[in-house]
Amino acid sequence: MKIEGTFPGQEQAALLIEAASTAAQQAYAPYSGFRVGAALLLKDGTVVTGTNIENASYGLTLCAERSAVARAVSEHGPAMRIHAIAVTNLNSAASAPCGACRQVLAEFAAPDAWIAFPFGDKLEIRPFADLLPFPFGLSDEATRKETRR
């Protein structure tokens, strides 16, 4: 896999992809064999990882990205903010986050957050807002602040 073009966060992207790959090794994927890892760089510099967890009732499967967000909130509280996201897998496949993960990530992503993921034979690095330009959100700012305490 190669990184095309220049991006200010290439070194961080490489480190996050490495952390996501390490997390993917812990995936519980006995049904699909599709082992995914995600790494989140929080605003304070902390890296939090997650992996996919499949279930015999396929609808209950937890994606790596949402696993990482759950861990980040559990360990750092609901006010934490994501500065960067990396997603990868051990199957050499394209691995952009699914729609549900994009929406969950958007809830905690900083406005300038970026994301890195394999796509074809290269590593895509782009602003997170490119993946979900119009996220669903509460319209009442006071309500949002209350839920983030």
DODRENLUM-330269 format. One record per atom (N, C-alpha, C): residue in one letter; x, y, z. Coordinates in steps of 0.02 Angstrom, whole numbers, plus 50000, padded with zeros to 5 digits. Example, Ala and Ser with C-alpha at 12.3 -4.5 7.8 and 13.67 -1.06 7.14 Angstrom:
<atoms>
A506604971650390
A506154977550390
A506604983550390
S506424988850354
S506844994750357
S506455000250394
</atoms>
This chain:
<atoms>
M500434994150000
M500005000050000
M500455006250000
K500255011249963
K500655017349960
K500225023449978
I500555028650000
I500215034950014
I500355039549956
E499825042049924
E499905046549867
E499815053749889
G500205058049860
G500145065149875
G500445066949942
T500375073249961
T500635075450025
T500045077250071
F500155076150133
F499645077750183
F500005079250248
P499815084550284
P500165086450345
P500185080950398
G499715076250397
G499695071150449
G499945064350427
Q500385063950376
Q500605057450351
Q500955053250404
E501385056350444
E501725052550497
E501215050050548
Q500745054350567
Q500225052250614
Q499795046850582
A499645047550518
A499245042450484
A499585035650485
A500235035550473
A500615029250474
A500595026150544
L500685030250595
L500655027650664
L499955025150682
L499445028850660
L498765026650674
L498575020350636
I498795019850574
I498665013650536
I499015007750569
E499605008750594
E499955003450630
E499575001350693
A499315006250730
A498915004750790
A498275001150771
A497955003250716
A497344999950693
A497484992850671
S498054991750638
S498244984950616
S498364980450676
T498674983150727
T498784979150788
T498124977350820
A497664982050822
A496994980750849
A496634975350808
A496704975650742
A496354970850698
A496564963750714
Q497164962750739
Q497394956050756
Q496994953050813
Q496644957350852
Q496234954950907
Q495504954150888
A495334955250824
A494644954950802
A494334948150816
Y493694948350831
Y493304942250839
Y492864941750777
A493094938050727
A492754937650662
A492704930350638
P492404925950679
P492384918850660
P491924917350601
Y491474921850584
Y490984920550532
Y491214923250464
S491454929350462
S491664932250398
S492414931650387
G492804931350441
G493534931450434
G493794938450417
F493354943450415
F493544950350399
F493734953850463
R494384954550474
R494654957150537
R494844964450527
V494494968850563
V494564976150556
V494814979150621
G495234984250615
G495464988050672
G495374995450659
A495244999250712
A495185006450707
A495605009650762
A495885015450746
A496265019250796
A496035026450793
L495915029350851
L495695036250857
L496235040250892
L496415045850863
L496875050550895
L496445055950926
L496435056250992
L496035061151028
L496405067851029
K496025073051041
K496315079851042
K496905080451090
D496895076551144
D497435076951194
D498035072751175
G498035069551117
G498605065551094
G498545058051110
T498045056151147
T497945049051164
T497695045251103
V497935039151094
V497695034751042
V497275029351074
V496665028451049
V496205023351074
V496035018751015
T496065012251026
T495925007550972
T495305003450986
G495055000450932
G494484995850937
G494524990850881
T494144985550887
T494134980350836
T493424977950826
N493304974750769
N492624972150757
N492504965950799
I491874965250820
I491664959550861
I491024956750828
E491094951050795
E490514948050762
E490094944250811
N489484942750790
N489014939050831
N488634934250785
A488434928550812
A488054923650772
A487424926750744
S487134931550779
S486574935450754
S486884941550720
Y487014940950655
Y487424945750619
Y487264953050633
G486634954750644
G486444961750656
G486734964550720
L486974960350764
L487264962650827
L488014963550823
T488304962650765
T489024963550756
T489204970850770
L489774971950802
L490014978550819
L490614980050776
C490584985550738
C491144987550696
C491724990250738
A492324989950710
A492914992350745
A492874999650764
E492595003750719
E492555010950732
E492115012450792
R491535009150795
R491085010350852
R491365007350916
S491725001850909
S492064998950967
S492575003950996
A492945007150952
A493445012150974
A493115018151006
V492565020450977
V492205026251006
V491935024451075
A491645018551082
A491385016351147
A491945016251199
R492525013651179
R493085013451225
R493325020451243
A493355024851192
A493585031751205
A493125035451253
V492475034651244
V491995037851289
V492045034751359
S492115028151362
S492175024851427
S492795027051465
E493345028051430
E493975029751462
E494105037251470
H493795041351426
H493955048551426
H493345053051434
G492755050151438
G492145054051448
G491845056651384
P491225058851388
P490855060951328
P491095067551298
A491515071251332
A491765077451304
A492385076451261
M492645070251257
M493245069051216
M493095070651144
R493605072751108
R493535074351037
R494065070650997
I493855068250938
I494295064450894
I494615069150845
H495285068950842
H495665073150795
H495805069350730
A495915062650735
A496065058650676
A495825051550686
I495685048250630
I495415041450630
I495805037350579
A495975031350597
A496275026650549
A495895020150553
V495745017250496
V495405010850491
V495785006450444
T495875000250462
T496204995550417
T495944988550431
N496164983850391
N495954976850400
N496524972250381
L496464965950399
L496984961150384
L496824957250320
N496344959550282
N496114956050222
N496304959650157
S496714964850162
S496924968650103
S496334971050060
A495814973350093
A495214975650059
A495104983050074
A494724986350031
A494524993150045
A494154993250111
S494244998550150
S493984998350218
S493745005250242
A493355008650203
A493055014850227
A492515013050278
P492395017250328
P491885015750378
P491185015250346
C490775010950375
C490085010350352
C489695016550373
G489085017250349
G488685023150363
G488545024050437
A488395018650472
A488255019150544
A488865021650581
C489455019050563
C490075021350596
C490225028550580
R490085030650519
R490205037750501
R489785042250545
Q489155040450556
Q488715044550597
Q488955044750669
V489155038950697
V489395038750766
V490045042750772
L490505041950725
L491125045750727
L490995053250723
A490505055150682
A490345062350674
A490125065450740
E489815061650783
E489585064150848
E490175066750890
F490775063850880
F491345065550922
F491935068550884
A491895068850817
A492445071350777
A492505078950783
A493115081350792
A493245088550791
A493115091050720
P492955097450712
P492805100050645
P493365098950594
D493995098750617
D494565097850572
D494835090750571
A494445085950596
A494665078950600
A494795076250529
W495295071750525
W495435068450462
W495395060850472
I495355057250417
I495295050050419
I495765046850368
A496035041050385
A496465037250340
A496185030050337
F496135027350276
F495885020550267
F496125017850200
P496205011250195
P496415008350131
P495845008650080
F496025010450019
F495535010649965
F495905008849901
G495755003049874
G496135000649817
G496844999049838
D497325001349800
D498025000049817
D498365005849852
K497965010449878
K498275016249911
K497925017549978
L498225022050015
L497945024250078
L497605030950066
E496955031250078
E496595037650072
E496685041450137
I496865047750131
I496915052250188
I496525058450169
R495995059850206
R495575065550187
R495215068250248
P494925074250242
P494525076850298
P493935072250312
F493795071150375
F493235066650392
F492585069250362
A492495075850359
A491875078750333
A491735076550261
D492265074550224
D492165072050156
D491755065550155
L491815061550209
L491455055250212
L490735056050233
L490595061050273
L489915062250297
L489795069750299
P489665072750241
P489615080150239
P489015083050275
F488475079250283
F487875081850316
F487655077050371
P488035076650426
P487845071950479
P487195073950513
F486835069050536
F486245070450576
F486475073050643
G486135078150670
G486315080850735
G485725084250766
L485755085250831
L485235088850866
L485275096150847
S484705099350838
S484715106350818
S484775111050877
D484645108750936
D484665112950996
D485355112351028
E485755117651023
E486435117651050
E486445116351126
A485955118951161
A485925117851234
A485845110451250
T485435107051211
T485335099851222
T485985096051209
R486345097951156
R486975094651140
R487475095651196
K487525101751222
K487995103051277
K487815098851338
E487185098251352
E486965094351410
E487165087051404
T487125084251344
T487295077151335
T488035075951336
R488445081151331
R489165080351329
R489505081851395
R489125082551447
R489425083951513
R489745077951542
</atoms>
